[in-house]
């Protein structure tokens, strides 16, 4: 096995150009860990959050990365700022649940799209706006709608659900919509495109 590998390294918070490619030692797996050879990875907004210096508990230098290797729809709604109205035309009572991936600017509209006793789970911040200003819960939250958040690990998933997804990956039936594919040497451009929201779909980097 090779003793070194090419990796994207971030010495500290900064613009996309702060990401540099270096030869570093291949990591030694700890007991119970598995060492894998990464052939491609997907970019994640959490990495943007980290690169901008907004993530807590992050030390530098570090090799950023969350994904090393998704979903179908009965209805596709184009976000025109009024998604709740579109949902209401399909489900007059509102949806049972909604997953908020854009962030705080669209959260009020998402909250209005679910029914009484429905649940909105906040787990994404594509907008790069992390907080709700002047938050007044009684005015902000629709009556009877529950708001929760998630930022956990694979271990938080019921084992059956995780295994079903892994089975889909193994069978080749789990598909992810890919927006653009980059090579490792294009990591700066990939991060710049992600930060500027230039690409729809998953950004994938080939090693």
C-alpha positions as CSV (number, residue, x, y, z in Angstrom):
1,X,0.0,0.0,0.0
2,X,1.2,3.5,-0.8
3,X,2.6,5.5,2.1
4,X,1.2,8.9,0.9
5,X,-1.8,10.1,-0.9
6,X,-3.0,13.3,-2.6
7,X,-5.6,15.2,-0.5
8,X,-7.3,18.5,-0.3
9,X,-6.0,20.4,2.7
10,X,-7.4,23.5,4.4
11,X,-4.9,25.3,6.7
12,X,-7.5,27.7,8.0
13,X,-10.7,29.5,7.1
14,X,-10.7,31.4,3.8
15,X,-12.0,31.6,0.2
16,X,-12.0,28.7,-2.2
17,X,-8.3,29.3,-3.0
18,X,-7.5,28.3,0.6
19,X,-8.0,24.7,-0.5
20,X,-4.7,23.2,-1.6
21,X,-3.8,19.8,-2.8
22,X,-0.9,18.1,-1.0
23,X,0.8,14.8,-0.6
24,X,0.1,13.6,3.0
25,X,0.6,10.3,4.8
26,X,-2.1,7.7,4.4
27,X,-4.0,7.6,7.7
28,X,-3.7,4.7,10.1
29,X,-7.1,3.3,10.9
30,X,-8.0,3.0,14.5
31,X,-9.3,-0.3,16.0
32,X,-12.7,-0.9,14.6
33,X,-12.2,1.5,11.7
34,X,-11.9,0.7,8.0
35,X,-9.5,2.4,5.6
36,X,-11.0,3.0,2.1
37,X,-9.6,4.2,-1.1
38,X,-11.7,7.2,-2.2
39,X,-12.4,7.3,-5.9
40,X,-14.9,10.2,-5.8
41,X,-16.6,12.4,-3.2
42,X,-19.6,14.7,-3.1
43,X,-19.4,18.3,-1.9
44,X,-21.5,19.1,1.1
45,X,-22.7,22.5,2.4
46,X,-21.3,21.7,5.8
47,X,-17.8,21.8,4.2
48,X,-18.6,25.3,2.9
49,X,-19.7,26.2,6.5
50,X,-16.4,24.9,7.8
51,X,-14.3,26.6,5.1
52,X,-15.9,30.0,5.9
53,X,-14.9,29.6,9.6
54,X,-18.5,29.3,10.8
55,X,-18.3,25.7,12.2
56,X,-17.7,25.2,15.9
57,X,-15.1,22.9,17.3
58,X,-13.1,22.7,14.1
59,X,-9.3,22.6,14.2
60,X,-6.9,23.3,11.4
61,X,-5.1,22.1,9.3
62,X,-7.6,19.5,8.2
63,X,-8.7,17.4,5.2
64,X,-12.3,18.4,4.7
65,X,-14.8,15.7,3.7
66,X,-18.1,14.2,4.7
67,X,-19.2,12.1,1.7
68,X,-17.3,9.4,-0.1
69,X,-19.9,8.1,-2.3
70,X,-29.9,9.3,-3.0
71,X,-34.2,9.8,-3.5
72,X,-37.8,10.0,-6.2
73,X,-40.8,12.5,-6.2
74,X,-44.6,12.3,-7.0
75,X,-44.7,16.1,-7.5
76,X,-42.0,18.6,-8.3
77,X,-42.6,22.2,-7.1
78,X,-40.5,25.1,-8.4
79,X,-39.6,27.4,-5.5
80,X,-41.2,30.8,-6.4
81,X,-41.2,31.9,-2.8
82,X,-44.7,30.5,-2.3
83,X,-44.2,26.8,-2.0
84,X,-46.8,26.6,0.7
85,X,-49.5,27.7,-1.7
86,X,-48.4,25.1,-4.2
87,X,-48.5,22.4,-1.6
88,X,-52.0,23.5,-0.6
89,X,-53.3,22.9,-4.1
90,X,-52.0,19.3,-4.0
91,X,-52.7,18.6,-0.3
92,X,-55.4,21.1,0.9
93,X,-54.7,20.2,4.6
94,X,-51.0,20.5,4.2
95,X,-48.2,18.0,4.1
96,X,-47.5,15.6,7.0
97,X,-43.9,16.6,7.2
98,X,-41.3,18.7,5.4
99,X,-37.5,18.7,5.3
100,X,-36.0,22.2,5.2
101,X,-32.6,22.2,3.3
102,X,-32.3,25.8,2.1
103,X,-32.2,27.5,5.5
104,X,-33.7,30.3,7.5
105,X,-35.0,32.5,4.6
106,X,-37.4,29.8,3.3
107,X,-38.2,28.2,6.7
108,X,-41.4,30.3,7.3
109,X,-42.8,29.2,3.9
110,X,-41.9,25.6,4.7
111,X,-43.7,25.8,8.1
112,X,-46.8,27.0,6.3
113,X,-46.8,24.0,4.0
114,X,-47.5,21.4,6.7
115,X,-50.7,20.5,8.4
116,X,-51.7,21.0,12.0
117,X,-49.6,18.6,14.1
118,X,-47.3,18.2,11.1
119,X,-43.5,18.3,11.5
120,X,-40.8,20.4,9.8
121,X,-37.2,19.2,10.2
122,X,-34.5,21.8,9.7
123,X,-31.3,20.2,8.6
124,X,-29.8,22.3,5.8
125,X,-28.4,25.8,5.3
126,X,-27.9,26.2,1.6
127,X,-28.6,29.9,2.0
128,X,-25.6,30.5,4.2
129,X,-27.9,32.4,6.6
130,X,-27.6,30.6,9.9
131,X,-29.9,32.4,12.3
132,X,-33.5,33.8,12.5
133,X,-33.4,37.4,13.4
134,X,-35.8,38.8,16.0
135,X,-37.3,35.4,16.5
136,X,-40.7,35.6,18.2
137,X,-42.0,32.0,18.4
138,X,-45.7,32.6,18.7
139,X,-45.7,34.8,15.6
140,X,-43.2,32.8,13.7
141,X,-44.5,29.3,14.2
142,X,-47.9,28.4,12.7
143,X,-50.4,27.1,15.3
144,X,-50.0,23.3,15.9
145,X,-46.9,22.9,13.6
146,X,-43.8,21.3,15.2
147,X,-40.3,22.4,14.3
148,X,-37.3,20.2,15.0
149,X,-33.7,20.0,13.7
150,X,-31.3,17.3,12.8
151,X,-27.5,17.2,12.5
152,X,-26.6,13.6,13.5
153,X,-24.8,10.6,12.3
154,X,-25.6,7.3,10.6
155,X,-25.9,5.6,14.0
156,X,-29.0,7.8,14.6
157,X,-30.9,6.1,11.8
158,X,-32.9,2.9,12.4
159,X,-30.7,0.1,11.3
160,X,-33.3,-1.3,8.9
161,X,-33.6,2.1,7.0
162,X,-29.8,2.4,6.7
163,X,-29.6,-1.2,5.5
164,X,-32.3,-0.7,2.9
165,X,-30.4,2.3,1.5
166,X,-27.1,0.3,1.5
167,X,-28.9,-2.5,-0.3
168,X,-30.1,0.0,-2.9
169,X,-26.5,1.2,-3.4
170,X,-25.3,-2.4,-3.8
171,X,-28.1,-3.2,-6.3
172,X,-27.4,-0.1,-8.3
173,X,-31.0,1.3,-7.7
174,X,-30.0,4.2,-5.4
175,X,-29.6,7.2,-7.7
176,X,-28.2,10.7,-7.0
177,X,-28.9,13.6,-9.5
178,X,-25.4,14.8,-10.4
179,X,-25.1,18.4,-11.4
180,X,-21.5,18.6,-12.4
181,X,-18.4,16.4,-12.1
182,X,-15.0,17.9,-11.4
183,X,-11.5,16.5,-11.1
184,X,-9.5,16.8,-7.9
185,X,-7.4,19.6,-9.4
186,X,-10.6,21.6,-9.9
187,X,-11.5,21.6,-6.2
188,X,-11.2,25.4,-6.0
189,X,-13.6,25.9,-8.9
190,X,-16.0,23.3,-7.4
191,X,-16.1,25.1,-4.0
192,X,-16.6,28.5,-5.8
193,X,-19.5,27.0,-7.8
194,X,-21.1,25.6,-4.6
195,X,-20.7,28.9,-2.8
196,X,-22.2,30.9,-5.7
197,X,-25.1,28.3,-6.2
198,X,-24.1,27.9,-9.9
199,X,-24.9,24.2,-10.2
200,X,-28.2,22.3,-9.6
201,X,-27.7,18.7,-8.4
202,X,-24.9,17.1,-6.6
203,X,-21.3,18.3,-7.2
204,X,-19.0,15.3,-7.5
205,X,-15.2,15.4,-7.5
206,X,-13.3,12.5,-9.1
207,X,-10.0,11.5,-7.4
